[in-house]
Amino acid sequence: MFPHVFSITPIDNPDDPALHDYRNLTDVALRRLREPEEGLYLAESTKVIARAVAAGHRPRSVLLLEKWLTDVEPILAAVPNSAHPIPVFVGSPQVLESVTGFAMHRGAIASMHRPALPSVGEVLSDARRVVVIEDVVDHTNVGAIFRTAAGIGADAVLVTPRCADPLYRRSVRVSMGTVLQVPWTRLPDWPLGADLLRDAGFVIAALALSDDAVSLDEFARDVPERIAIVLGTEGNGLTRRAIASADVTVRIPMRPGVDSLNVAAASAVALWALRG
């Protein structure tokens, strides 16, 4: 129907070299190195593929079950023409599972050209609410924070050098593709990168348990015009250096017996309280 945009290739050999982008998807350690090095990321499900295309990202190829072809065709029709049609590989559930390492219940997965990251200055230029994710290594939490940022109203997200890849397959899926619409980039250094925020006029609020922390309720009474909310790791929270680099430390009031929330839940509470 759209031969100028994509070409359909039936596959029955899981060892076909053309399927290289999709091989060993369950090997997290391998994939988190391979994908940035090879300039790709994976968009899983038709909804996420559609958001990737809407964000202006071009598929390298698509792998799917035949029954999902009619859903993917109009999505790919929105991709600008090029000299080389997008390869669409169609196979049986058994073949696709042999390639990827898991049953493809979502039916379709696209290998996308990974976009170049913008500079910190570009991301911050029009932002008023920014989330900084320090060293969070769980891809599910990273994706959930992006979904919260998109849904409640952060203008941008910054991730530290050791933070998990927001474009890793699980992060993109959990974010429901919102990682493709919220402006973000990776800080070149941290916490020295806090100076970039401060120079841009942001008040840096570290979300942490500290003796001198003010309650979120109190801080929300007079919210700064430009604010960066810094979130820490799942286990130990923010590093001492990050807290020391902040302008203010903020805590979420909790009932006795529980001292903190999951980092993704904490991001939702903080963004809701400080929404502009």
N, C-alpha and C positions, 0 to 999 in steps of 0.2 A: 504493500500500500504506500510506503514511503521509501522506495528503493534508493533515492538520492541521499537519504540520511543514514540508513543502516542496512546491513546485510545479515541474513539469517543463515546460520550454519548448524545443522544437526551434528551432535557429538555422541559417539558411542565408545570412545577410548579415553578413559580418565587420565592416561599418561600423555595425552596430546600436549606438546610444548606450548600451544596457543593458550592453554589454560593456566599458565604460570602464575598469573596474578591471584588466582583463587586457591592455590595449593596450600595445604597445612594451615588453614585458618584458625584452628584451635591451639596452635603453638604460639602463645602470647609473646614469649621472649623473642622468638624469631620474627614475628610479624611487626612488633613495635620497632625493630631495627630496620627490617626490609622496607616497610612502606615509605617512611620518610626518605630513605636512601634512594629508592627507585621512583620517587615522585608521584606516589599514588595514595589514595585512601579508598575505603570500601563503603558504599551506601547500600544498606540492606533494607529491603521492602520497597514496594512501589511508592509509598508515601515519602520515604526518605530520598529515593531517587528523584522524585518530582521536585522536592525542595532543593536538592543539589543542582538540578538543571535550572530552576528558577533563580538560584544564586549566581548563575552564569558559569557554572563548572561543566566541563565537557567530559562525557564518559570515554574511557579508553576502550571498554567493552562491557557487555552485559552477559550474565549467566542466569538461565532461568528454566523453569518447567514450562512445557508447551502451553498449559492452560492459562499461564500468566501473560502470554504474548499479547493478547488483545488489550490488556491493561497497560502494558509498557509501551506499545506502539505510539499512542498519542503523546506520551511524555517525551519520547525521543524525537517526535516530530517537531518539538519546540526547540531542539538544538540547532544552532545555525549550521548551514551547509559547510562542508569542507571537501577537500580533494579526496579524502579517504572516508568512506562510510564506516559507521560504528559497527564492529562485529558483535552480533548477538548469537550466543551459543545456547542451543536448546538441547536438553537431554532428559533422560529418565531420572526419577528420584534416586535410583541406585547409583547411576553414574555420577550425579551431582554430589551425593554423599561421599562417594569414593574420592572425589576431587577435594572437597572442602573439609571433610572430616566430621560433618554433622548433617542431620536431616534438615533440609531447607523448607521449613514450615511456612516461611514468609514468601517463598516462591521465586523471588528474584533478588539478585545482588549485582551491583554495578561496580566496576573498577573505575574510579574517577581520577582525572588529573589533579594532583594536589596543588592548590593555589599557593603562590608566594605570600608569605606573611607580611602584613603592612608594618610600618615602624610604630613604635610606641606613640610618637607624636601624632601620627595620623589617626590612631585609634582614640586618643584622648581629645582630639581637637574640638569635637562637638558634644562630648560626653558631660553628664552631670552626676550620674550614679555609676560607679565602677566597682566591680568585684575583682579582688586579687586572690588567686588560689595558690597557696604556698605548699608545694611539695606533696599534694594529694596524689597518691599513687593508684587508687582504686578507680578504674575507668567508669564504673557504674556511678560513683559519687560525682566524678567530673561531669558526666553527662547530665545527671540530675541537677547539678548547680547551673549548668547552661540553660536547662529547661526552665528553672526558676527565674533566672535572669531575664529570659525572653518573656515569660508569662507575667511577672510582677513588675518588671520595669527597670532593670539595669541597662545602661546604654552601651556598656563594653565590659569585656573580661580580659584580665591579664593573668598569665600563668607563669610561674617561676621556672627556672631552668630544669629543675628536677621533678616538675609536675608531670603526671601522665599525659599522653597525647590526646587532646580533645578530638582529633580526627581518627582515633582508633575505632574500629568497627563497633565495639560495645558502647563507647561513649556516644558515638553518633546515633546509635539505635535508641539508647536510653533517653537521649535529649530529644527524641522524635524529630531529628533533623534541625533543631533550633541552633545547634552549634554552627550551622551553615548560614544563619541569618544574623546572629549577634556578632558585632565586630569584636575581634580578639587578636591577640598576638602574644608572643613569648618574650618576657623580660630578658635582657641580656645578662643581668646580674641581680642578685637579691641577697640581703635587703638593700644593697646600694641603689638598686632601682627605685627605691622609695623617693629618692631625690627627684627623679623624673616626674613623679606624681606631684610632689610638693611644688616644684618649679612651675607646673601647669595650674597651680592654684587649688589643688585638692587638699582637703583635710583627711588625714589617714586615720581610720578607726580600726583598731585591732580587736577582733572578736575573741576574747580570751577570759579565763578565770584568773583574776589578779586581785590582790588586796586593795589596790587603788582604782579598780575598775568602777565606772559609773554604770548604773542600770540602763538597759536599752530604753525603758520608759522615760527616764530622765533625759537621756541624750536626744530622744525623738522630739522633745518639746521645742528645741531650737536647732533644727537640722541645718548644717552648713549648705551653702549653695552648691558646692562641688565636694563630693565625698567619695572616698575609696574605702570599701569594707574589705578587710583582710581576713581570710579564712585559713585555718591550719589543718594539719594532717589528722587522720582518723584516730590515731592513738594518743599522741602526745600534744596535739594542738599546735599552736604557733610556737616557733622558736623564740628564745629569749631575745635574740638580735632583732627579730621582726617586731616584737612588742616594744623594744627600746627605740625602734625607728619610727614608731607611730606617734601621732599627736595626742591620741586618747585611746584608752582601753575600755571596751564596752562588754558587759556581760548580759546574758539573757536570764532574767529571774527564773529560778527553778524551785519546785517543791522540795522539801527536805528528803534526803535519801538518794537523789539523782543530781549529779553536778553538771551534766551537759547533754546536748543533743547530738545526733549524727550530723556531720558537717553539712550535708545537703539540706537536712531539715533546718539547721541553724541559719543557713543562707536564706531560706524562705521566710523565716520569722523576722530576720533582720531587714531584709528588703521590704517586706510588708510594712514594718514599723517606720521605715525611713523613706517610704515612697514619696515622690515629689508630686 
